[in-house]
Amino acid sequence: MSPTSTATETPHQAPVQQFGENTYGDGLARVYDFMYPVGPDAQAAGVYIARLAGDGGTALELGVGTGRVGAFVAAAGVRLTGVDASQAMLDALHERHPDSGIETRLLDFTSQSTGEKYDVVYVPLSTFYVGRTQQTQLETMRLMREQVKDDGDVVIEAFEPRDYHALDDLKTDTHPFPDGSLMIDTTAVERSLQLIVVSHTTIGEGRFETVKEIVRYAFPAELDLMAELAGLELVERTEDWSGTPYTGASTRHVSRYRVKD
Ligand SMILES: C[S@@+](CC[C@H](N)C(=O)[O-])C[C@H]1O[C@@H](n2cnc3c(N)ncnc32)[C@H](O)[C@@H]1O
């Protein structure tokens, strides 16, 4: 399936943007680095993945974005392939990291494979949740299994969803950006479907733009079951990329899976 975003128009309505795999990336590539600035956490992720891949090893990042984590992985000597559904995100990656050596491909990782196998297949920043149904997430898990070597590692970083799952009302957050613009996020949860719908509205220089984000969250136990069904088993779960132990109070996790015997 190729990523699509189409606009439909009726005589009495403004254009309605359909939600597609590239909606988030194409809409937010310009401000993405303001939303998720490169910092010590991204660096720690790079160290974690590079240690698993080993010197000269290979890795695949699903939803590589602007290379926030991938640039650290590649700088550590890993041969990195990064896939993304948004050409705007991949263009930003190559602009920011022209000499990184990251090989990029435009594809939908929930339904498409690179056709190759890697020492590590990883997906940071809850991007696994872009699969908006349980079946799509299970298929993503199967594709991760298919693309990892038999002695390799699959790594998922994701938020622990209990706070979202308990959300009854709309939640609004504001984020001032360094260029003087302001992002206003309005978040709604459809609990029965485990869906979060966020409207990201950026206001600045006499204009505003709204980009929608829809993700399906999963509790760690569901992720582990999907992994199990895909032929993977959990071997390690930490709270972050630096090895902080995972506890009941953790609000996110880094989970490492290996191929089941
Ligand atoms: C939250 S960003 C994470 C980017 C990067 N991994 C990071 O850690 O900063 C999610 C990325 O996944 C991409 N994405 C969303 N759905 C996708 C899909 N179905 N297939 C491929 N990429 C997708 C978006 O375009 C975006 O670049």
The ligand as an ORCA input file, in Angstrom:
! r2SCAN-3c Opt
* xyz 0 1
  C       6.810     10.388     16.249
  S       7.705     10.342     14.740
  C       9.178      9.472     15.270
  C      10.391      9.824     14.434
  C      11.711      9.244     14.937
  N      11.672      7.798     15.040
  C      12.068      9.815     16.295
  O      12.311      9.036     17.212
  O      12.137     11.034     16.415
  C       6.842      9.116     13.817
  C       7.354      8.918     12.383
  O       6.713      7.760     11.837
  C       6.291      8.050     10.511
  N       5.155      7.165     10.235
  C       3.887      7.249     10.717
  N       3.146      6.229     10.257
  C       3.964      5.483      9.458
  C       3.783      4.285      8.696
  N       2.604      3.641      8.692
  N       4.833      3.798      7.997
  C       6.030      4.456      7.995
  N       6.265      5.573      8.716
  C       5.250      6.081      9.427
  C       5.965      9.530     10.514
  O       6.001     10.082      9.213
  C       7.053     10.077     11.456
  O       8.196     10.425     10.748
*
